[in-house]
Amino acid sequence: MATRAGIRLTHGRSPLLAASESSSRPPPVPCLPLSKPKPYRRHMLVPLWRPLAPRSSPGRSSSYRTGFSSPVASMSSSSYEKELAAAKKAAPLAARLCQTVQKALLKSDIQSKEDKSPVTVADYGSQAIVSLVLKMELPSEKFSLVAEEDSADLQKDESQETLRRITDLVNDTFSSDGTYSISVSEEDVLVAIDSGKSEGGPHGRHWVLDPIDGTKGFLRGDQYAIALALLDEGRVVLGVLACPNLPFTSIANLDGHSSENQTGCLFSAQTGCGAYMQLLHEPSAAKISVCATENPADASFFESYEAAHSLHDLSGAIAKKLGVQAPPVRIDSQAKYGALARGDGAIYLRFPHKGYREKIWDHAAGSIVVTEAGGIASDAAGNNLDFSKGRYLDLDTGIIVTNKKLMPSVLNAVQEAIREQTQSASLL
């Protein structure tokens, strides 16, 4: 058994050593195509001839919705199978920690950052676990992580008890899962959290993480997501959304809730290879696709649960112009992206209050899940989302996510509603 920097490992390399190491990557492997899928049956999983990823044991796959069955997209010139497999290990393990905390949420678990948004021990613990797992799974790759949290608050004297609790939670999570024989110290946890200080940018590879997207939803016991993506030369090439409280069946018109007993979804996507969904802690994956709705009047739409996160009145005006009949489904976090990607709704609108700057970790993973499911994401001017500018997205007004057939009419309605709102404000 080797010991270094407070970490004990019974196999593999120290995750902290890998942060400073860089070597050439192995040659890319093309996406694995699906072979002759059997006839589709709703909510049943159809065997594959081969696994979806090299690291997985032979699994099963199917289409999630009628009419969306098709082989994986054409062979990609670049493959990220190894990185996707690592992300699909990291995010569910972080979700396991978050589920433990949410079940026994203690008042002392809630910190307050300078921007006054609540931060829980689960935020810090989730980020630490993702950082550690990625380093262990990809020891030969240069590690760069753009993430929401840092350890500044945890290093204050009054936060030492919280740091001890986070360290215990991280160790308990690794121990209960059993995949990694690892024990970390408080110092290791701080180092892992602070691995997320990268600024990203247009060059190289950068992981992008929101350790708990939808913190307020998490605190209420509602929807949240562990959102992890990989940028390569400024472009999102894979994404994973772990949504512990999202029902496995549709939440359309149910305000984010369902009577379905099975909850906890893992969405994943790799550029050129489609989008998939599976139960959070199960290996079998189903291919998903956005809904095919063409008539805006038949569409339903998602928006943020919190009015502070998006202008609900503007969304309402846009829905009226489109003739949308159904009330909005309001849920927290990038779980909206996952739900839209599997066809639960047709439109997602997000219009933050003036002065707010969108962070890349709030949209990177969700956007590729939707686009690989056949959807499209843009800002209010119709520009593609650009994740190459660092930690922030440079946007025109807001974000629109829908299917390709609806986008022209939605975009026109958005721009018309924004012009009318601007004109009304100028008259005041």
C-alpha positions as CSV (number, residue, x, y, z in Angstrom):
1,M,0.0,0.0,0.0
2,A,1.4,3.4,-1.0
3,T,0.9,6.5,1.0
4,R,1.2,10.1,-0.2
5,A,-0.3,13.5,0.8
6,G,-2.7,11.8,3.3
7,I,-4.3,9.6,0.6
8,R,-4.2,5.8,0.9
9,L,-4.7,3.8,-2.1
10,T,-4.8,0.0,-2.5
11,H,-4.8,0.2,-6.2
12,G,-4.2,2.7,-9.0
13,R,-2.4,6.1,-8.8
14,S,-2.9,8.9,-6.3
15,P,-5.5,11.3,-7.7
16,L,-3.6,14.3,-6.5
17,L,-0.4,13.2,-8.3
18,A,-2.2,13.1,-11.6
19,A,-3.1,16.8,-11.5
20,S,0.5,17.7,-12.2
21,E,1.2,15.0,-14.8
22,S,0.7,15.3,-18.5
23,S,1.4,12.8,-21.3
24,S,0.3,12.1,-24.8
25,R,-3.2,10.7,-25.1
26,P,-3.9,7.3,-26.7
27,P,-5.1,7.5,-30.3
28,P,-8.8,8.3,-30.5
29,V,-11.3,5.4,-30.9
30,P,-14.4,6.0,-33.0
31,C,-17.9,5.8,-31.5
32,L,-19.3,2.4,-31.2
33,P,-22.2,2.0,-33.5
34,L,-25.3,0.1,-32.4
35,S,-26.0,-3.1,-34.3
36,K,-29.5,-4.1,-35.6
37,P,-31.7,-3.0,-32.6
38,K,-34.7,-5.2,-32.0
39,P,-38.2,-3.9,-32.5
40,Y,-39.0,-1.1,-30.0
41,R,-41.2,-1.7,-27.0
42,R,-42.0,1.3,-24.7
43,H,-40.2,1.2,-21.4
44,M,-38.5,-2.1,-22.2
45,L,-34.8,-2.5,-22.7
46,V,-33.6,-4.3,-25.8
47,P,-30.3,-6.2,-25.8
48,L,-27.4,-4.9,-27.7
49,W,-24.8,-6.9,-29.6
50,R,-22.0,-5.0,-27.8
51,P,-21.6,-2.6,-24.9
52,L,-22.2,1.1,-25.2
53,A,-18.7,1.9,-23.8
54,P,-15.5,-0.1,-23.5
55,R,-15.4,0.2,-19.7
56,S,-18.9,-1.2,-19.2
57,S,-20.0,-4.8,-19.0
58,P,-22.4,-5.8,-21.8
59,G,-25.6,-3.9,-21.3
60,R,-28.9,-3.3,-23.0
61,S,-30.2,-0.3,-24.9
62,S,-33.5,0.9,-26.4
63,S,-35.2,4.0,-27.6
64,Y,-37.1,5.8,-24.9
65,R,-39.9,7.1,-27.0
66,T,-41.8,5.6,-30.0
67,G,-40.3,6.7,-33.3
68,F,-36.9,7.7,-32.0
69,S,-35.1,4.4,-32.6
70,S,-32.0,4.7,-34.8
71,P,-28.4,3.6,-34.9
72,V,-25.9,5.8,-33.2
73,A,-24.9,8.7,-35.5
74,S,-22.2,8.3,-38.1
75,M,-18.7,7.5,-36.9
76,S,-17.0,10.4,-35.2
77,S,-13.5,11.4,-36.2
78,S,-12.8,11.9,-32.5
79,S,-13.9,9.8,-29.7
80,Y,-14.2,10.5,-26.0
81,E,-15.3,7.0,-24.8
82,K,-12.8,6.8,-22.0
83,E,-13.6,10.3,-20.7
84,L,-17.4,9.6,-20.9
85,A,-16.9,6.4,-19.0
86,A,-15.0,8.4,-16.3
87,A,-17.7,11.0,-16.1
88,K,-20.4,8.4,-15.8
89,K,-18.6,7.0,-12.8
90,A,-17.9,10.4,-11.2
91,A,-21.4,12.0,-11.4
92,P,-23.4,9.1,-9.9
93,L,-20.9,8.7,-7.1
94,A,-21.2,12.5,-6.3
95,A,-25.0,12.0,-6.5
96,R,-24.8,9.3,-3.9
97,L,-23.2,11.7,-1.5
98,C,-25.8,14.3,-2.2
99,Q,-28.6,11.9,-1.6
100,T,-27.2,11.0,1.8
101,V,-27.0,14.7,2.8
102,Q,-30.5,15.5,1.5
103,K,-32.0,12.7,3.5
104,A,-30.6,14.1,6.7
105,L,-30.1,17.8,6.0
106,L,-28.8,19.6,9.1
107,K,-29.1,23.3,9.7
108,S,-25.3,23.5,10.2
109,D,-24.8,22.1,6.7
110,I,-25.9,25.3,5.1
111,Q,-23.2,28.0,4.5
112,S,-23.7,31.4,3.0
113,K,-21.5,32.7,0.2
114,E,-20.9,36.3,-0.6
115,D,-23.6,36.2,-3.2
116,K,-26.0,35.0,-0.4
117,S,-26.9,31.8,-2.3
118,P,-27.0,28.8,0.0
119,V,-24.2,26.3,-0.2
120,T,-24.3,22.9,1.4
121,V,-21.7,20.4,2.5
122,A,-23.0,18.4,-0.5
123,D,-21.8,21.1,-2.9
124,Y,-18.3,20.8,-1.6
125,G,-18.3,17.0,-1.2
126,S,-19.7,16.5,-4.7
127,Q,-17.0,18.7,-6.2
128,A,-14.3,16.8,-4.3
129,I,-15.6,13.4,-5.4
130,V,-15.8,14.4,-9.0
131,S,-12.3,15.8,-9.0
132,L,-10.8,12.8,-7.3
133,V,-12.6,10.2,-9.5
134,L,-11.7,12.0,-12.7
135,K,-8.0,12.1,-11.7
136,M,-8.0,8.4,-10.7
137,E,-9.8,7.3,-13.9
138,L,-7.7,9.5,-16.2
139,P,-4.3,9.6,-14.5
140,S,-2.3,10.2,-17.7
141,E,-4.3,13.2,-18.9
142,K,-3.6,16.8,-18.0
143,F,-6.4,17.8,-15.6
144,S,-8.2,21.1,-15.8
145,L,-11.5,21.7,-14.1
146,V,-13.8,24.7,-14.3
147,A,-16.1,24.4,-11.3
148,E,-18.4,26.5,-9.1
149,E,-16.9,26.1,-5.7
150,D,-13.6,26.9,-4.0
151,S,-12.3,26.2,-0.5
152,A,-11.9,29.8,0.7
153,D,-14.9,29.6,3.1
154,L,-13.9,26.1,4.3
155,Q,-10.5,27.3,5.4
156,K,-11.9,29.8,8.0
157,D,-11.7,28.8,11.6
158,E,-15.5,28.8,12.0
159,S,-15.8,26.2,9.2
160,Q,-13.5,23.5,10.6
161,E,-16.4,21.4,11.8
162,T,-18.0,21.6,8.4
163,L,-14.8,20.6,6.7
164,R,-14.5,17.6,9.0
165,R,-18.1,16.6,8.1
166,I,-17.4,17.0,4.3
167,T,-14.3,14.8,4.7
168,D,-16.3,12.1,6.5
169,L,-19.0,12.2,3.9
170,V,-16.5,11.8,1.1
171,N,-14.8,8.9,2.8
172,D,-18.1,7.2,3.7
173,T,-19.3,7.6,0.1
174,F,-16.1,5.9,-1.3
175,S,-16.3,3.2,1.3
176,S,-20.0,2.4,0.7
177,D,-19.7,2.4,-3.1
178,G,-16.6,0.0,-2.9
179,T,-15.3,0.9,-6.4
180,Y,-12.3,2.8,-5.0
181,S,-10.2,1.8,-2.0
182,I,-9.3,5.3,-0.9
183,S,-9.2,7.4,2.2
184,V,-8.7,11.2,2.0
185,S,-7.7,13.8,4.6
186,E,-9.1,17.2,5.1
187,E,-6.2,18.7,3.2
188,D,-6.9,16.3,0.3
189,V,-10.5,17.5,0.2
190,L,-9.4,21.1,0.1
191,V,-7.0,20.4,-2.7
192,A,-9.6,18.4,-4.7
193,I,-12.1,21.3,-4.3
194,D,-9.6,23.9,-5.5
195,S,-8.8,21.8,-8.5
196,G,-11.8,23.6,-10.0
197,K,-10.1,27.0,-10.3
198,S,-9.3,26.7,-14.0
199,E,-10.5,29.5,-16.2
200,G,-11.3,27.3,-19.2
201,G,-11.0,29.0,-22.6
202,P,-10.7,28.1,-26.3
203,H,-7.6,25.9,-26.1
204,G,-7.0,22.4,-24.6
205,R,-9.4,20.2,-22.7
206,H,-11.3,21.5,-19.6
207,W,-13.8,19.6,-17.5
208,V,-16.8,21.8,-16.5
209,L,-18.7,21.0,-13.3
210,D,-21.7,22.3,-11.3
211,P,-21.5,20.0,-8.2
212,I,-25.1,20.8,-7.4
213,D,-27.0,22.6,-10.0
214,G,-30.2,23.8,-8.4
215,T,-29.1,24.3,-4.8
216,K,-32.4,25.8,-3.7
217,G,-34.2,22.8,-5.2
218,F,-31.9,20.5,-3.3
219,L,-32.6,22.3,-0.1
220,R,-36.4,22.0,-0.7
221,G,-36.1,18.3,-1.4
222,D,-36.9,18.9,-5.1
223,Q,-34.9,18.7,-8.4
224,Y,-31.2,19.2,-8.7
225,A,-28.4,17.8,-10.9
226,I,-24.7,17.0,-10.8
227,A,-23.7,18.5,-14.2
228,L,-20.4,17.5,-15.7
229,A,-19.1,18.3,-19.2
230,L,-15.9,18.2,-21.2
231,L,-14.7,21.0,-23.4
232,D,-12.1,20.3,-26.2
233,E,-10.8,23.4,-27.9
234,G,-13.8,25.4,-26.6
235,R,-16.4,23.0,-27.8
236,V,-18.6,20.8,-25.6
237,V,-17.8,17.2,-26.6
238,L,-19.5,15.2,-23.8
239,G,-21.9,15.8,-21.0
240,V,-23.4,13.9,-18.1
241,L,-26.4,14.9,-15.9
242,A,-27.1,13.0,-12.7
243,C,-30.6,13.9,-11.5
244,P,-31.3,12.0,-8.3
245,N,-34.9,13.1,-7.9
246,L,-36.1,13.1,-11.5
247,P,-38.7,10.4,-12.2
248,F,-37.7,7.9,-14.8
249,T,-41.0,8.5,-16.7
250,S,-42.4,11.8,-18.1
251,I,-43.0,14.8,-15.9
252,A,-44.9,16.7,-18.5
253,N,-47.7,18.8,-17.0
254,L,-46.8,17.6,-13.5
255,D,-44.7,20.5,-12.2
256,G,-41.6,18.3,-12.0
257,H,-43.2,15.5,-10.1
258,S,-44.6,12.1,-11.0
259,S,-46.2,9.1,-9.3
260,E,-43.7,6.8,-10.9
261,N,-41.8,4.8,-8.2
262,Q,-38.5,4.8,-10.0
263,T,-36.6,8.0,-9.6
264,G,-33.1,9.0,-10.3
265,C,-31.9,9.5,-13.9
266,L,-28.5,9.6,-15.5
267,F,-28.3,11.4,-18.9
268,S,-25.2,11.2,-21.0
269,A,-24.1,12.3,-24.5
270,Q,-21.0,12.3,-26.6
271,T,-20.6,14.4,-29.7
272,G,-21.8,12.5,-32.8
273,C,-23.1,9.5,-30.7
274,G,-26.6,10.5,-29.5
275,A,-28.0,11.0,-26.1
276,Y,-28.9,8.3,-23.6
277,M,-30.8,7.9,-20.3
278,Q,-30.6,5.3,-17.6
279,L,-31.5,4.8,-14.0
280,L,-29.0,6.6,-11.9
281,H,-27.3,3.6,-10.4
282,E,-28.1,1.0,-13.1
283,P,-26.1,0.1,-16.2
284,S,-28.8,-0.3,-18.9
285,A,-29.2,2.8,-21.1
286,A,-32.0,3.9,-23.5
287,K,-31.5,6.2,-26.4
288,I,-33.6,9.4,-26.1
289,S,-34.8,12.1,-28.5
290,V,-36.5,15.4,-28.3
291,C,-40.2,15.5,-29.1
292,A,-41.3,16.0,-32.7
293,T,-43.9,18.7,-32.0
294,E,-44.2,21.2,-34.9
295,N,-47.2,23.3,-33.8
296,P,-46.3,25.8,-31.1
297,A,-49.9,25.5,-29.7
298,D,-49.3,21.9,-28.9
299,A,-46.0,22.5,-27.2
300,S,-45.4,22.6,-23.5
301,F,-42.4,24.5,-22.0
302,F,-40.1,24.4,-19.1
303,E,-38.8,27.4,-17.1
304,S,-36.9,27.9,-13.8
305,Y,-38.8,27.2,-10.6
306,E,-37.4,30.3,-8.9
307,A,-38.7,33.6,-10.3
308,A,-35.4,35.1,-9.2
309,H,-33.6,32.9,-11.8
310,S,-35.7,33.9,-14.9
311,L,-38.3,36.5,-16.0
312,H,-41.5,34.5,-15.8
313,D,-43.6,37.4,-17.2
314,L,-41.4,37.5,-20.3
315,S,-41.8,33.7,-20.8
316,G,-45.5,34.1,-20.3
317,A,-45.7,36.7,-23.0
318,I,-43.7,34.5,-25.4
319,A,-46.0,31.6,-24.7
320,K,-49.0,33.7,-25.5
321,K,-47.6,34.8,-28.8
322,L,-46.9,31.2,-29.7
323,G,-50.4,30.1,-28.6
324,V,-49.1,27.6,-26.1
325,Q,-52.1,26.2,-24.2
326,A,-50.4,24.2,-21.5
327,P,-49.1,25.9,-18.3
328,P,-45.3,26.0,-17.8
329,V,-43.6,23.2,-16.0
330,R,-41.3,24.8,-13.5
331,I,-38.5,22.8,-12.1
332,D,-35.0,23.5,-10.8
333,S,-31.6,22.8,-12.4
334,Q,-30.4,21.3,-15.6
335,A,-32.9,18.5,-15.0
336,K,-35.0,20.6,-17.4
337,Y,-32.4,19.8,-20.2
338,G,-32.7,16.1,-19.5
339,A,-36.5,16.2,-19.4
340,L,-36.7,18.1,-22.7
341,A,-34.1,15.8,-24.3
342,R,-36.3,12.8,-23.6
343,G,-39.4,14.6,-24.9
344,D,-41.3,15.6,-21.8
345,G,-41.6,19.1,-23.1
346,A,-40.8,21.0,-26.3
347,I,-39.4,24.4,-25.2
348,Y,-37.1,25.7,-22.4
349,L,-36.9,29.4,-21.9
350,R,-34.5,31.2,-19.6
351,F,-34.3,34.9,-19.3
352,P,-32.2,36.0,-16.3
353,H,-32.6,39.4,-14.7
354,K,-30.6,42.3,-16.0
355,G,-27.0,42.2,-14.9
356,Y,-26.8,38.5,-14.3
357,R,-24.0,36.6,-16.2
358,E,-24.6,33.0,-17.1
359,K,-21.8,30.6,-16.1
360,I,-20.7,27.8,-18.4
361,W,-21.3,25.1,-15.8
362,D,-25.0,26.0,-15.7
363,H,-25.5,24.9,-19.3
364,A,-22.6,22.9,-20.7
365,A,-23.7,19.4,-19.9
366,G,-27.4,20.1,-20.5
367,S,-26.8,21.7,-23.9
368,I,-25.0,18.7,-25.4
369,V,-27.5,16.2,-24.0
370,V,-30.3,18.2,-25.8
371,T,-28.4,18.7,-29.0
372,E,-27.3,15.1,-29.3
373,A,-31.0,14.2,-28.7
374,G,-31.8,16.2,-31.8
375,G,-32.6,19.6,-30.2
376,I,-31.0,23.0,-30.5
377,A,-29.9,25.6,-28.0
378,S,-29.2,29.3,-28.7
379,D,-29.3,32.7,-27.2
380,A,-32.2,35.2,-27.9
381,A,-30.4,36.4,-31.1
382,G,-30.2,32.8,-32.5
383,N,-26.5,32.4,-31.8
384,N,-25.1,29.1,-30.7
385,L,-24.0,29.0,-27.1
386,D,-20.3,29.7,-26.9
387,F,-18.4,27.9,-24.1
388,S,-14.9,29.0,-25.2
389,K,-14.8,32.4,-23.5
390,G,-13.9,31.3,-20.0
391,R,-16.1,30.9,-17.0
392,Y,-19.0,32.9,-18.4
393,L,-21.3,32.7,-21.4
394,D,-21.6,35.9,-23.5
395,L,-25.3,35.9,-24.4
396,D,-27.8,38.1,-26.0
397,T,-30.6,38.4,-23.4
398,G,-31.4,34.7,-22.7
399,I,-31.4,31.1,-23.7
400,I,-33.8,29.2,-25.9
401,V,-33.9,25.4,-26.1
402,T,-36.3,23.5,-28.3
403,N,-36.5,21.1,-31.3
404,K,-35.3,22.3,-34.7
405,K,-38.8,22.5,-36.2
406,L,-40.0,24.9,-33.5
407,M,-36.9,27.1,-33.2
408,P,-37.8,29.6,-36.0
409,S,-41.2,30.4,-34.6
410,V,-40.0,30.4,-31.0
411,L,-37.1,32.7,-31.9
412,N,-39.4,35.1,-33.7
413,A,-41.8,35.2,-30.7
414,V,-38.9,35.7,-28.3
415,Q,-37.4,38.6,-30.3
416,E,-40.9,40.3,-30.7
417,A,-41.6,40.0,-27.0
418,I,-38.3,41.4,-26.0
419,R,-38.8,44.4,-28.4
420,E,-42.2,45.1,-26.9
421,Q,-40.8,44.8,-23.4
422,T,-38.0,47.2,-24.2
423,Q,-40.3,49.7,-25.7
424,S,-42.7,49.6,-22.7
425,A,-39.7,50.2,-20.4
426,S,-38.5,53.2,-22.3
427,L,-41.9,54.8,-21.9
428,L,-41.8,54.6,-18.1
